[in-house]
Amino acid sequence: MPEKTVTRSFRISESAFLALEEEARKRNISLNTLVNQLFLSFANFDRSFQKFGMLKISNVAYRRTLKAVPDEEIVEAAREVAQNSARVVLLTRYGTLSLAGVLEYLKSLADYAYWFEYNEVLSPERKRVVTLTHSLGEKFSLFMVAYSKSLFEQIAMNPKLTSTEDSITITI
């Protein structure tokens, strides 16, 4: 069922309006759709993550930074971030630690932080298979395996985790 919408009008600067129109044309979507996506991004992600000091960093800069860090440090950092920051975000947004919350959290990282593409299917064996694809290289896959493992440990789950240079797969 489609989400209920409301009609409102806003005053914005002309330069912002022109930039939005140009971006909507580039993406081949309506201006209304683009603005709604921006509002959803703020409502569902940015406002929560601003409280925790989120940074925006280019893929190139992040990938290069990861290359300079030893594997053990990446794993430890991933665990620490999942056990601290991610845990707080999950509790703040969903009120509890649960499978649904962890999966929604991963989807929000895909939809709004652009860490990876999120895909979920049900296997013939009735297992949930989540694949996270990215372009950040082997070190980011290492980070995401440790990060995901720690997220699932917090809800007393131990899914099968596998990785390639450009993806991780979580089988639940």
N, C-alpha and C positions, 0 to 999 in steps of 0.2 A: 504494500500500500504506500503510495507516495506520501512524503512528509508534508505536513501542512505548511503553507507559505503565508506571508503577510506582505502587504504593499506599504512601502514607506518611501519618502523622498529625502535626499540628502544634498547638501551643498558641498562640493569639493572644488579644489583648485582646477583651473583649466589645464594646467600641465599634467596633473594627475589623471584627469579625464582623458586627455589625448594619449597618454601612455597606456591606459587601460584599453582604449579603443584599438590601439595598434597591437597590443598583446592578444586581444580577442581575435583580431583578424589573422594574426600569425598562427594561432591555435585552431582557427576555423571553428570558433564557438561564438555564441552570442555574448554581448557585453554583460547581460544579466547573469548568464551562467558563470562567467569569469568572476564577477563580483561576489556571487554566492559562494564559489569555491574559496575565495579569499576570506570571506566572513567565516566559513566553516573551518578553515585552517586556523584562524585566530581563536574561534570558540572551542575547538576540539584539541588544539595543540599549543599554539604559541602562548596563550595567556597562562597556561599551567607551567610550561617550560621556562618562561621568562622568570618565574619565581626561583628557579633553580640555576640561574646563570647560564642558560644555553647559549652557545656560540654558533654563528654561521661561518662555515669554513669551506673553501673549495675542495672538490674531490682531489684535485692534483696536490694541494697542500696537505690534506689528510693522508693520502696514500704515501706521499714522500715522508711524512712524519712517522708513519707506521713502519716504513722500511728501515728507519734508523733505530728502532727500538728492538731489543732482544725478545725472542718469542716468549720467554718466561715472564717478562715484564708485561707483555700484551695480555697474556692469560690472567695474570694477577690484577691488572687494571680492569679488565672486563668483569671479573668476579666482583671486585670492589664496587664498581659502578652499578652493576646489577643488584647487589645486596644493599646498597645505600640509595642512590638517586632513583633507580628504577622502582625500587620497593616503595619509596615515598610517593612517587608519581602514581603508581598503581593504587595505593591506599587512598590518596587524595582524589583520584578520578573515579574509582569504583567502590571504595569503602571496604574492600576485602581483597585478599589474595586468592585468585581462582584461575582455573584454566581459561574461562571466558575472558577474564581481565587480561591475562598474559597475552592471549591471541589478539585481543583488541588493541593492546598496547603495541604489539609488533606491527599490526596493521597501521596504527597511527604513525609509527616511525617510517613506514613505507609511504603513506599518503601525504604526510606533512613535513617530515624531515628529509625525505628522499634518500634514506640510508640504503634502500634496496627495493626491489619489486617483490610484492608478496603474492604468493599463489597457494591456494589450499584446495585439495581434492580428497575424496574418500576412495581408498583403494578397494580392490575386489575383496580383500580380507577384512573390510570394514574398519580399516585403520585410517586415521586422519593424517595426511601427508602435507606438510607445509614446506614450501620451497622459497627461499629468499635469494634472489639473484642480484648481483651488484657488479660494479666495474672497479672496485677498489683493491683487487688483488688478493693474494694468498694470506697476507698478514691480516686483512680485514676478515677473511673467512675464519682465521684462527681466533680473532677477537669475538666474532659472532657465535662461534661454537661455545666458547667459554661463557660468554654473556648469556646465551640461551640456556645453557646447562644450569647456570646459577639461578636464572628466572624460574625454571621448572623445579629446581630443588626447593625453592621457597614455597611451592605448592605441593610438595611431597610427590613429585613425578620425576621419572627418569626416562625420557623418551630416547629413541635411537637418534643420534646426531651423526651426520656424515657431511663431508665438505669437498669442494673442488676449489680451484683458484677463484672462481667467479660465483660461487653459490654455497649455501648450506641447506641441508634437508633435515627436517625434524619429523620423525615418524612417531605418532602417538597412538 
